[in-house]
Amino acid sequence: MMGCTLQLTLARRCDVCRQLIDEERAANDSMDAALFGAVRYAFCVGCRQAARRPWSPAYRRRWETRLAEQQAERVQEASHG
């Protein structure tokens, strides 16, 4: 007799590309981008995962905004370090 099991799993969704965040996939995708390079928007700056095409205008705006925020944080850290 087979039974059913119900499992609750918490999932996080990236606020840039809207994909579910998978830490293992993010690590693999990050390594691929570092080794082989990436086309602008192909690699999400929020979750470090490959972003699937087609890239919507909304995704591109979120991507540009997040990148600018990250760059500003780095400049601020460098000026205080």
PDB file of N, CA, C and O in Angstrom, chain B, residues numbered from 101:
ATOM      1  N   MET B 101       0.842  -1.183   0.000  1.00  0.00           N
ATOM      2  CA  MET B 101       0.000   0.000   0.000  1.00  0.00           C
ATOM      3  C   MET B 101       0.888   1.248   0.000  1.00  0.00           C
ATOM      4  O   MET B 101       1.743   1.405   0.872  1.00  0.00           O
ATOM      5  N   MET B 102       0.686   2.120  -0.967  1.00  0.00           N
ATOM      6  CA  MET B 102       1.491   3.335  -1.070  1.00  0.00           C
ATOM      7  C   MET B 102       0.779   4.486  -0.373  1.00  0.00           C
ATOM      8  O   MET B 102      -0.438   4.643  -0.469  1.00  0.00           O
ATOM      9  N   GLY B 103       1.570   5.278   0.326  1.00  0.00           N
ATOM     10  CA  GLY B 103       1.011   6.444   1.002  1.00  0.00           C
ATOM     11  C   GLY B 103       1.461   7.714   0.329  1.00  0.00           C
ATOM     12  O   GLY B 103       2.354   7.708  -0.518  1.00  0.00           O
ATOM     13  N   CYS B 104       0.846   8.782   0.709  1.00  0.00           N
ATOM     14  CA  CYS B 104       1.214  10.092   0.187  1.00  0.00           C
ATOM     15  C   CYS B 104       1.898  10.878   1.287  1.00  0.00           C
ATOM     16  O   CYS B 104       1.575  10.744   2.468  1.00  0.00           O
ATOM     17  N   THR B 105       2.838  11.690   0.882  1.00  0.00           N
ATOM     18  CA  THR B 105       3.537  12.546   1.816  1.00  0.00           C
ATOM     19  C   THR B 105       3.383  13.978   1.349  1.00  0.00           C
ATOM     20  O   THR B 105       3.572  14.294   0.175  1.00  0.00           O
ATOM     21  N   LEU B 106       3.042  14.819   2.275  1.00  0.00           N
ATOM     22  CA  LEU B 106       2.915  16.247   1.984  1.00  0.00           C
ATOM     23  C   LEU B 106       4.118  16.943   2.593  1.00  0.00           C
ATOM     24  O   LEU B 106       4.408  16.773   3.777  1.00  0.00           O
ATOM     25  N   GLN B 107       4.816  17.724   1.784  1.00  0.00           N
ATOM     26  CA  GLN B 107       6.009  18.413   2.249  1.00  0.00           C
ATOM     27  C   GLN B 107       5.870  19.888   1.935  1.00  0.00           C
ATOM     28  O   GLN B 107       5.540  20.268   0.812  1.00  0.00           O
ATOM     29  N   LEU B 108       6.123  20.710   2.928  1.00  0.00           N
ATOM     30  CA  LEU B 108       6.086  22.156   2.753  1.00  0.00           C
ATOM     31  C   LEU B 108       7.508  22.654   2.546  1.00  0.00           C
ATOM     32  O   LEU B 108       8.384  22.414   3.377  1.00  0.00           O
ATOM     33  N   THR B 109       7.731  23.335   1.454  1.00  0.00           N
ATOM     34  CA  THR B 109       9.050  23.868   1.140  1.00  0.00           C
ATOM     35  C   THR B 109       8.932  25.365   0.926  1.00  0.00           C
ATOM     36  O   THR B 109       8.093  25.829   0.153  1.00  0.00           O
ATOM     37  N   LEU B 110       9.770  26.108   1.610  1.00  0.00           N
ATOM     38  CA  LEU B 110       9.779  27.550   1.418  1.00  0.00           C
ATOM     39  C   LEU B 110      10.645  27.867   0.207  1.00  0.00           C
ATOM     40  O   LEU B 110      11.725  27.302   0.033  1.00  0.00           O
ATOM     41  N   ALA B 111      10.166  28.759  -0.611  1.00  0.00           N
ATOM     42  CA  ALA B 111      10.910  29.149  -1.807  1.00  0.00           C
ATOM     43  C   ALA B 111      10.984  30.668  -1.852  1.00  0.00           C
ATOM     44  O   ALA B 111      10.032  31.366  -1.505  1.00  0.00           O
ATOM     45  N   ARG B 112      12.124  31.156  -2.281  1.00  0.00           N
ATOM     46  CA  ARG B 112      12.297  32.597  -2.456  1.00  0.00           C
ATOM     47  C   ARG B 112      12.283  32.906  -3.942  1.00  0.00           C
ATOM     48  O   ARG B 112      12.763  32.120  -4.759  1.00  0.00           O
ATOM     49  N   ARG B 113      11.733  34.044  -4.275  1.00  0.00           N
ATOM     50  CA  ARG B 113      11.669  34.479  -5.665  1.00  0.00           C
ATOM     51  C   ARG B 113      12.505  35.747  -5.806  1.00  0.00           C
ATOM     52  O   ARG B 113      12.405  36.664  -4.990  1.00  0.00           O
ATOM     53  N   CYS B 114      13.320  35.788  -6.838  1.00  0.00           N
ATOM     54  CA  CYS B 114      14.174  36.947  -7.092  1.00  0.00           C
ATOM     55  C   CYS B 114      13.309  38.149  -7.470  1.00  0.00           C
ATOM     56  O   CYS B 114      12.379  38.030  -8.268  1.00  0.00           O
ATOM     57  N   ASP B 115      13.626  39.301  -6.890  1.00  0.00           N
ATOM     58  CA  ASP B 115      12.834  40.489  -7.219  1.00  0.00           C
ATOM     59  C   ASP B 115      13.298  41.178  -8.506  1.00  0.00           C
ATOM     60  O   ASP B 115      12.704  42.172  -8.925  1.00  0.00           O
ATOM     61  N   VAL B 116      14.354  40.654  -9.130  1.00  0.00           N
ATOM     62  CA  VAL B 116      14.801  41.212 -10.406  1.00  0.00           C
ATOM     63  C   VAL B 116      14.236  40.383 -11.567  1.00  0.00           C
ATOM     64  O   VAL B 116      13.522  40.912 -12.418  1.00  0.00           O
ATOM     65  N   CYS B 117      14.559  39.083 -11.597  1.00  0.00           N
ATOM     66  CA  CYS B 117      14.133  38.246 -12.729  1.00  0.00           C
ATOM     67  C   CYS B 117      12.853  37.456 -12.454  1.00  0.00           C
ATOM     68  O   CYS B 117      12.276  36.867 -13.368  1.00  0.00           O
ATOM     69  N   ARG B 118      12.412  37.444 -11.200  1.00  0.00           N
ATOM     70  CA  ARG B 118      11.171  36.775 -10.780  1.00  0.00           C
ATOM     71  C   ARG B 118      11.248  35.240 -10.820  1.00  0.00           C
ATOM     72  O   ARG B 118      10.219  34.571 -10.735  1.00  0.00           O
ATOM     73  N   GLN B 119      12.443  34.688 -10.946  1.00  0.00           N
ATOM     74  CA  GLN B 119      12.600  33.232 -10.912  1.00  0.00           C
ATOM     75  C   GLN B 119      12.693  32.761  -9.465  1.00  0.00           C
ATOM     76  O   GLN B 119      13.076  33.526  -8.579  1.00  0.00           O
ATOM     77  N   LEU B 120      12.342  31.496  -9.230  1.00  0.00           N
ATOM     78  CA  LEU B 120      12.585  30.915  -7.926  1.00  0.00           C
ATOM     79  C   LEU B 120      14.093  30.799  -7.739  1.00  0.00           C
ATOM     80  O   LEU B 120      14.812  30.423  -8.665  1.00  0.00           O
ATOM     81  N   ILE B 121      14.561  31.120  -6.557  1.00  0.00           N
ATOM     82  CA  ILE B 121      15.997  31.105  -6.299  1.00  0.00           C
ATOM     83  C   ILE B 121      16.437  29.702  -5.908  1.00  0.00           C
ATOM     84  O   ILE B 121      15.922  29.113  -4.958  1.00  0.00           O
ATOM     85  N   ASP B 122      17.396  29.185  -6.656  1.00  0.00           N
ATOM     86  CA  ASP B 122      17.989  27.872  -6.418  1.00  0.00           C
ATOM     87  C   ASP B 122      19.481  28.116  -6.208  1.00  0.00           C
ATOM     88  O   ASP B 122      20.200  28.414  -7.161  1.00  0.00           O
ATOM     89  N   GLU B 123      19.950  27.990  -4.965  1.00  0.00           N
ATOM     90  CA  GLU B 123      21.341  28.324  -4.636  1.00  0.00           C
ATOM     91  C   GLU B 123      22.341  27.491  -5.439  1.00  0.00           C
ATOM     92  O   GLU B 123      23.375  28.008  -5.862  1.00  0.00           O
ATOM     93  N   GLU B 124      22.045  26.220  -5.650  1.00  0.00           N
ATOM     94  CA  GLU B 124      22.959  25.369  -6.419  1.00  0.00           C
ATOM     95  C   GLU B 124      23.033  25.836  -7.875  1.00  0.00           C
ATOM     96  O   GLU B 124      24.114  25.924  -8.456  1.00  0.00           O
ATOM     97  N   ARG B 125      21.874  26.132  -8.448  1.00  0.00           N
ATOM     98  CA  ARG B 125      21.850  26.624  -9.830  1.00  0.00           C
ATOM     99  C   ARG B 125      22.565  27.969  -9.928  1.00  0.00           C
ATOM    100  O   ARG B 125      23.293  28.214 -10.890  1.00  0.00           O
ATOM    101  N   ALA B 126      22.364  28.845  -8.934  1.00  0.00           N
ATOM    102  CA  ALA B 126      23.018  30.149  -8.939  1.00  0.00           C
ATOM    103  C   ALA B 126      24.533  29.987  -8.935  1.00  0.00           C
ATOM    104  O   ALA B 126      25.235  30.709  -9.643  1.00  0.00           O
ATOM    105  N   ALA B 127      25.041  29.048  -8.146  1.00  0.00           N
ATOM    106  CA  ALA B 127      26.483  28.815  -8.095  1.00  0.00           C
ATOM    107  C   ALA B 127      26.998  28.322  -9.451  1.00  0.00           C
ATOM    108  O   ALA B 127      28.037  28.780  -9.927  1.00  0.00           O
ATOM    109  N   ASN B 128      26.280  27.403 -10.059  1.00  0.00           N
ATOM    110  CA  ASN B 128      26.682  26.882 -11.375  1.00  0.00           C
ATOM    111  C   ASN B 128      26.617  27.963 -12.449  1.00  0.00           C
ATOM    112  O   ASN B 128      27.541  28.112 -13.249  1.00  0.00           O
ATOM    113  N   ASP B 129      25.514  28.717 -12.460  1.00  0.00           N
ATOM    114  CA  ASP B 129      25.357  29.778 -13.460  1.00  0.00           C
ATOM    115  C   ASP B 129      26.412  30.866 -13.272  1.00  0.00           C
ATOM    116  O   ASP B 129      26.925  31.408 -14.251  1.00  0.00           O
ATOM    117  N   SER B 130      26.742  31.190 -12.000  1.00  0.00           N
ATOM    118  CA  SER B 130      27.767  32.198 -11.725  1.00  0.00           C
ATOM    119  C   SER B 130      29.116  31.749 -12.261  1.00  0.00           C
ATOM    120  O   SER B 130      29.860  32.542 -12.837  1.00  0.00           O
ATOM    121  N   MET B 131      29.428  30.475 -12.070  1.00  0.00           N
ATOM    122  CA  MET B 131      30.697  29.939 -12.554  1.00  0.00           C
ATOM    123  C   MET B 131      30.740  29.997 -14.079  1.00  0.00           C
ATOM    124  O   MET B 131      31.758  30.376 -14.658  1.00  0.00           O
ATOM    125  N   ASP B 132      29.644  29.624 -14.727  1.00  0.00           N
ATOM    126  CA  ASP B 132      29.585  29.686 -16.196  1.00  0.00           C
ATOM    127  C   ASP B 132      29.809  31.111 -16.693  1.00  0.00           C
ATOM    128  O   ASP B 132      30.561  31.332 -17.642  1.00  0.00           O
ATOM    129  N   ALA B 133      29.152  32.080 -16.047  1.00  0.00           N
ATOM    130  CA  ALA B 133      29.293  33.477 -16.468  1.00  0.00           C
ATOM    131  C   ALA B 133      30.720  33.961 -16.252  1.00  0.00           C
ATOM    132  O   ALA B 133      31.255  34.698 -17.079  1.00  0.00           O
ATOM    133  N   ALA B 134      31.343  33.553 -15.145  1.00  0.00           N
ATOM    134  CA  ALA B 134      32.718  33.967 -14.864  1.00  0.00           C
ATOM    135  C   ALA B 134      33.690  33.359 -15.871  1.00  0.00           C
ATOM    136  O   ALA B 134      34.630  34.022 -16.311  1.00  0.00           O
ATOM    137  N   LEU B 135      33.466  32.114 -16.230  1.00  0.00           N
ATOM    138  CA  LEU B 135      34.380  31.425 -17.145  1.00  0.00           C
ATOM    139  C   LEU B 135      34.186  31.806 -18.600  1.00  0.00           C
ATOM    140  O   LEU B 135      35.152  31.979 -19.343  1.00  0.00           O
ATOM    141  N   PHE B 136      32.926  31.937 -19.001  1.00  0.00           N
ATOM    142  CA  PHE B 136      32.630  32.114 -20.424  1.00  0.00           C
ATOM    143  C   PHE B 136      32.095  33.499 -20.783  1.00  0.00           C
ATOM    144  O   PHE B 136      31.942  33.813 -21.964  1.00  0.00           O
ATOM    145  N   GLY B 137      31.815  34.312 -19.798  1.00  0.00           N
ATOM    146  CA  GLY B 137      31.238  35.626 -20.051  1.00  0.00           C
ATOM    147  C   GLY B 137      29.732  35.521 -20.223  1.00  0.00           C
ATOM    148  O   GLY B 137      29.180  34.424 -20.311  1.00  0.00           O
ATOM    149  N   ALA B 138      29.090  36.649 -20.269  1.00  0.00           N
ATOM    150  CA  ALA B 138      27.636  36.659 -20.409  1.00  0.00           C
ATOM    151  C   ALA B 138      27.196  37.908 -21.156  1.00  0.00           C
ATOM    152  O   ALA B 138      27.785  38.979 -21.007  1.00  0.00           O
ATOM    153  N   VAL B 139      26.173  37.757 -21.944  1.00  0.00           N
ATOM    154  CA  VAL B 139      25.548  38.883 -22.638  1.00  0.00           C
ATOM    155  C   VAL B 139      24.765  39.690 -21.602  1.00  0.00           C
ATOM    156  O   VAL B 139      24.198  39.128 -20.665  1.00  0.00           O
ATOM    157  N   ARG B 140      24.738  40.999 -21.778  1.00  0.00           N
ATOM    158  CA  ARG B 140      23.988  41.859 -20.858  1.00  0.00           C
ATOM    159  C   ARG B 140      22.565  41.313 -20.707  1.00  0.00           C
ATOM    160  O   ARG B 140      21.932  40.937 -21.694  1.00  0.00           O
ATOM    161  N   TYR B 141      22.079  41.272 -19.498  1.00  0.00           N
ATOM    162  CA  TYR B 141      20.752  40.794 -19.096  1.00  0.00           C
ATOM    163  C   TYR B 141      20.639  39.269 -19.035  1.00  0.00           C
ATOM    164  O   TYR B 141      19.655  38.764 -18.494  1.00  0.00           O
ATOM    165  N   ALA B 142      21.598  38.525 -19.561  1.00  0.00           N
ATOM    166  CA  ALA B 142      21.495  37.062 -19.558  1.00  0.00           C
ATOM    167  C   ALA B 142      21.748  36.484 -18.180  1.00  0.00           C
ATOM    168  O   ALA B 142      21.363  35.349 -17.899  1.00  0.00           O
ATOM    169  N   PHE B 143      22.388  37.249 -17.327  1.00  0.00           N
ATOM    170  CA  PHE B 143      22.769  36.802 -16.004  1.00  0.00           C
ATOM    171  C   PHE B 143      22.142  37.765 -15.004  1.00  0.00           C
ATOM    172  O   PHE B 143      22.480  38.949 -14.996  1.00  0.00           O
ATOM    173  N   CYS B 144      21.243  37.284 -14.172  1.00  0.00           N
ATOM    174  CA  CYS B 144      20.520  38.151 -13.243  1.00  0.00           C
ATOM    175  C   CYS B 144      21.455  38.677 -12.159  1.00  0.00           C
ATOM    176  O   CYS B 144      22.133  37.899 -11.489  1.00  0.00           O
ATOM    177  N   VAL B 145      21.490  39.988 -11.989  1.00  0.00           N
ATOM    178  CA  VAL B 145      22.338  40.596 -10.967  1.00  0.00           C
ATOM    179  C   VAL B 145      21.726  40.482  -9.578  1.00  0.00           C
ATOM    180  O   VAL B 145      22.378  40.808  -8.586  1.00  0.00           O
ATOM    181  N   GLY B 146      20.484  40.023  -9.497  1.00  0.00           N
ATOM    182  CA  GLY B 146      19.835  39.849  -8.199  1.00  0.00           C
ATOM    183  C   GLY B 146      20.120  38.497  -7.573  1.00  0.00           C
ATOM    184  O   GLY B 146      20.500  38.417  -6.405  1.00  0.00           O
ATOM    185  N   CYS B 147      19.938  37.435  -8.345  1.00  0.00           N
ATOM    186  CA  CYS B 147      20.064  36.079  -7.795  1.00  0.00           C
ATOM    187  C   CYS B 147      21.231  35.289  -8.371  1.00  0.00           C
ATOM    188  O   CYS B 147      21.486  34.164  -7.941  1.00  0.00           O
ATOM    189  N   ARG B 148      21.941  35.857  -9.334  1.00  0.00           N
ATOM    190  CA  ARG B 148      23.111  35.227  -9.954  1.00  0.00           C
ATOM    191  C   ARG B 148      22.754  33.995 -10.784  1.00  0.00           C
ATOM    192  O   ARG B 148      23.609  33.139 -11.014  1.00  0.00           O
ATOM    193  N   GLN B 149      21.508  33.895 -11.236  1.00  0.00           N
ATOM    194  CA  GLN B 149      21.087  32.790 -12.094  1.00  0.00           C
ATOM    195  C   GLN B 149      20.945  33.287 -13.530  1.00  0.00           C
ATOM    196  O   GLN B 149      20.744  34.476 -13.778  1.00  0.00           O
ATOM    197  N   ALA B 150      21.052  32.358 -14.457  1.00  0.00           N
ATOM    198  CA  ALA B 150      20.820  32.705 -15.855  1.00  0.00           C
ATOM    199  C   ALA B 150      19.356  33.111 -16.017  1.00  0.00           C
ATOM    200  O   ALA B 150      18.456  32.437 -15.517  1.00  0.00           O
ATOM    201  N   ALA B 151      19.133  34.203 -16.711  1.00  0.00           N
ATOM    202  CA  ALA B 151      17.773  34.683 -16.963  1.00  0.00           C
ATOM    203  C   ALA B 151      17.349  34.221 -18.353  1.00  0.00           C
ATOM    204  O   ALA B 151      18.093  34.374 -19.322  1.00  0.00           O
ATOM    205  N   ARG B 152      16.189  33.676 -18.438  1.00  0.00           N
ATOM    206  CA  ARG B 152      15.707  33.127 -19.707  1.00  0.00           C
ATOM    207  C   ARG B 152      15.160  34.230 -20.605  1.00  0.00           C
ATOM    208  O   ARG B 152      14.531  35.177 -20.134  1.00  0.00           O
ATOM    209  N   ARG B 153      15.406  34.092 -21.890  1.00  0.00           N
ATOM    210  CA  ARG B 153      14.847  35.014 -22.883  1.00  0.00           C
ATOM    211  C   ARG B 153      13.393  34.667 -23.131  1.00  0.00           C
ATOM    212  O   ARG B 153      12.993  33.538 -22.844  1.00  0.00           O
ATOM    213  N   PRO B 154      12.607  35.545 -23.632  1.00  0.00           N
ATOM    214  CA  PRO B 154      12.913  36.940 -23.968  1.00  0.00           C
ATOM    215  C   PRO B 154      12.924  37.796 -22.699  1.00  0.00           C
ATOM    216  O   PRO B 154      12.175  37.532 -21.759  1.00  0.00           O
ATOM    217  N   TRP B 155      13.765  38.808 -22.682  1.00  0.00           N
ATOM    218  CA  TRP B 155      13.869  39.700 -21.536  1.00  0.00           C
ATOM    219  C   TRP B 155      12.900  40.854 -21.723  1.00  0.00           C
ATOM    220  O   TRP B 155      12.999  41.616 -22.684  1.00  0.00           O
ATOM    221  N   SER B 156      11.979  40.971 -20.807  1.00  0.00           N
ATOM    222  CA  SER B 156      10.966  42.024 -20.910  1.00  0.00           C
ATOM    223  C   SER B 156      11.584  43.384 -20.591  1.00  0.00           C
ATOM    224  O   SER B 156      12.618  43.461 -19.927  1.00  0.00           O
ATOM    225  N   PRO B 157      10.951  44.446 -21.061  1.00  0.00           N
ATOM    226  CA  PRO B 157      11.426  45.785 -20.701  1.00  0.00           C
ATOM    227  C   PRO B 157      11.428  45.997 -19.180  1.00  0.00           C
ATOM    228  O   PRO B 157      12.307  46.675 -18.647  1.00  0.00           O
ATOM    229  N   ALA B 158      10.453  45.423 -18.495  1.00  0.00           N
ATOM    230  CA  ALA B 158      10.393  45.554 -17.031  1.00  0.00           C
ATOM    231  C   ALA B 158      11.593  44.866 -16.376  1.00  0.00           C
ATOM    232  O   ALA B 158      12.198  45.408 -15.451  1.00  0.00           O
ATOM    233  N   TYR B 159      11.931  43.668 -16.863  1.00  0.00           N
ATOM    234  CA  TYR B 159      13.113  42.967 -16.333  1.00  0.00           C
ATOM    235  C   TYR B 159      14.377  43.796 -16.579  1.00  0.00           C
ATOM    236  O   TYR B 159      15.211  43.930 -15.683  1.00  0.00           O
ATOM    237  N   ARG B 160      14.523  44.346 -17.770  1.00  0.00           N
ATOM    238  CA  ARG B 160      15.720  45.129 -18.079  1.00  0.00           C
ATOM    239  C   ARG B 160      15.818  46.364 -17.182  1.00  0.00           C
ATOM    240  O   ARG B 160      16.914  46.742 -16.767  1.00  0.00           O
ATOM    241  N   ARG B 161      14.671  47.001 -16.878  1.00  0.00           N
ATOM    242  CA  ARG B 161      14.686  48.160 -15.963  1.00  0.00           C
ATOM    243  C   ARG B 161      15.092  47.732 -14.562  1.00  0.00           C
ATOM    244  O   ARG B 161      15.915  48.391 -13.927  1.00  0.00           O
ATOM    245  N   ARG B 162      14.515  46.619 -14.069  1.00  0.00           N
ATOM    246  CA  ARG B 162      14.879  46.130 -12.734  1.00  0.00           C
ATOM    247  C   ARG B 162      16.361  45.766 -12.687  1.00  0.00           C
ATOM    248  O   ARG B 162      17.036  46.036 -11.694  1.00  0.00           O
ATOM    249  N   TRP B 163      16.869  45.153 -13.763  1.00  0.00           N
ATOM    250  CA  TRP B 163      18.267  44.748 -13.853  1.00  0.00           C
ATOM    251  C   TRP B 163      19.177  45.970 -13.763  1.00  0.00           C
ATOM    252  O   TRP B 163      20.141  45.981 -12.998  1.00  0.00           O
ATOM    253  N   GLU B 164      18.861  47.005 -14.557  1.00  0.00           N
ATOM    254  CA  GLU B 164      19.668  48.226 -14.564  1.00  0.00           C
ATOM    255  C   GLU B 164      19.632  48.909 -13.194  1.00  0.00           C
ATOM    256  O   GLU B 164      20.662  49.384 -12.715  1.00  0.00           O
ATOM    257  N   THR B 165      18.469  48.963 -12.570  1.00  0.00           N
ATOM    258  CA  THR B 165      18.330  49.575 -11.251  1.00  0.00           C
ATOM    259  C   THR B 165      19.153  48.835 -10.217  1.00  0.00           C
ATOM    260  O   THR B 165      19.866  49.460  -9.432  1.00  0.00           O
ATOM    261  N   ARG B 166      19.065  47.493 -10.203  1.00  0.00           N
ATOM    262  CA  ARG B 166      19.817  46.709  -9.222  1.00  0.00           C
ATOM    263  C   ARG B 166      21.310  46.857  -9.446  1.00  0.00           C
ATOM    264  O   ARG B 166      22.066  46.973  -8.482  1.00  0.00           O
ATOM    265  N   LEU B 167      21.749  46.857 -10.691  1.00  0.00           N
ATOM    266  CA  LEU B 167      23.172  47.013 -10.983  1.00  0.00           C
ATOM    267  C   LEU B 167      23.669  48.368 -10.479  1.00  0.00           C
ATOM    268  O   LEU B 167      24.739  48.451  -9.876  1.00  0.00           O
ATOM    269  N   ALA B 168      22.905  49.419 -10.723  1.00  0.00           N
ATOM    270  CA  ALA B 168      23.290  50.758 -10.257  1.00  0.00           C
ATOM    271  C   ALA B 168      23.366  50.795  -8.730  1.00  0.00           C
ATOM    272  O   ALA B 168      24.267  51.421  -8.171  1.00  0.00           O
ATOM    273  N   GLU B 169      22.428  50.129  -8.052  1.00  0.00           N
ATOM    274  CA  GLU B 169      22.453  50.074  -6.586  1.00  0.00           C
ATOM    275  C   GLU B 169      23.701  49.354  -6.094  1.00  0.00           C
ATOM    276  O   GLU B 169      24.352  49.805  -5.152  1.00  0.00           O
ATOM    277  N   GLN B 170      24.036  48.235  -6.730  1.00  0.00           N
ATOM    278  CA  GLN B 170      25.218  47.473  -6.324  1.00  0.00           C
ATOM    279  C   GLN B 170      26.492  48.279  -6.542  1.00  0.00           C
ATOM    280  O   GLN B 170      27.396  48.255  -5.707  1.00  0.00           O
ATOM    281  N   GLN B 171      26.565  48.991  -7.658  1.00  0.00           N
ATOM    282  CA  GLN B 171      27.743  49.812  -7.935  1.00  0.00           C
ATOM    283  C   GLN B 171      27.867  50.947  -6.916  1.00  0.00           C
ATOM    284  O   GLN B 171      28.970  51.249  -6.461  1.00  0.00           O
ATOM    285  N   ALA B 172      26.752  51.573  -6.556  1.00  0.00           N
ATOM    286  CA  ALA B 172      26.770  52.649  -5.563  1.00  0.00           C
ATOM    287  C   ALA B 172      27.216  52.118  -4.199  1.00  0.00           C
ATOM    288  O   ALA B 172      27.953  52.794  -3.481  1.00  0.00           O
ATOM    289  N   GLU B 173      26.774  50.916  -3.842  1.00  0.00           N
ATOM    290  CA  GLU B 173      27.193  50.302  -2.577  1.00  0.00           C
ATOM    291  C   GLU B 173      28.701  50.057  -2.579  1.00  0.00           C
ATOM    292  O   GLU B 173      29.368  50.303  -1.573  1.00  0.00           O
ATOM    293  N   ARG B 174      29.240  49.579  -3.689  1.00  0.00           N
ATOM    294  CA  ARG B 174      30.688  49.318  -3.781  1.00  0.00           C
ATOM    295  C   ARG B 174      31.496  50.603  -3.665  1.00  0.00           C
ATOM    296  O   ARG B 174      32.541  50.623  -3.014  1.00  0.00           O
ATOM    297  N   VAL B 175      31.023  51.669  -4.286  1.00  0.00           N
ATOM    298  CA  VAL B 175      31.706  52.957  -4.203  1.00  0.00           C
ATOM    299  C   VAL B 175      31.682  53.467  -2.766  1.00  0.00           C
ATOM    300  O   VAL B 175      32.682  53.976  -2.260  1.00  0.00           O
ATOM    301  N   GLN B 176      30.534  53.326  -2.117  1.00  0.00           N
ATOM    302  CA  GLN B 176      30.403  53.789  -0.734  1.00  0.00           C
ATOM    303  C   GLN B 176      31.312  52.975   0.192  1.00  0.00           C
ATOM    304  O   GLN B 176      31.967  53.542   1.067  1.00  0.00           O
ATOM    305  N   GLU B 177      31.357  51.651   0.005  1.00  0.00           N
ATOM    306  CA  GLU B 177      32.222  50.784   0.817  1.00  0.00           C
ATOM    307  C   GLU B 177      33.692  51.148   0.594  1.00  0.00           C
ATOM    308  O   GLU B 177      34.476  51.186   1.543  1.00  0.00           O
ATOM    309  N   ALA B 178      34.059  51.412  -0.646  1.00  0.00           N
ATOM    310  CA  ALA B 178      35.457  51.749  -0.955  1.00  0.00           C
ATOM    311  C   ALA B 178      35.843  53.086  -0.324  1.00  0.00           C
ATOM    312  O   ALA B 178      36.982  53.251   0.113  1.00  0.00           O
ATOM    313  N   SER B 179      34.924  54.029  -0.269  1.00  0.00           N
ATOM    314  CA  SER B 179      35.238  55.341   0.277  1.00  0.00           C
ATOM    315  C   SER B 179      35.336  55.301   1.815  1.00  0.00           C
ATOM    316  O   SER B 179      35.966  56.167   2.422  1.00  0.00           O
ATOM    317  N   HIS B 180      34.714  54.298   2.428  1.00  0.00           N
ATOM    318  CA  HIS B 180      34.784  54.164   3.891  1.00  0.00           C
ATOM    319  C   HIS B 180      35.839  53.160   4.326  1.00  0.00           C
ATOM    320  O   HIS B 180      36.123  53.039   5.518  1.00  0.00           O
ATOM    321  N   GLY B 181      36.420  52.445   3.383  1.00  0.00           N
ATOM    322  CA  GLY B 181      37.352  51.369   3.711  1.00  0.00           C
ATOM    323  C   GLY B 181      38.744  51.814   3.711  1.00  0.00           C
ATOM    324  O   GLY B 181      39.647  51.018   3.970  1.00  0.00           O
TER     325      GLY B 181
END
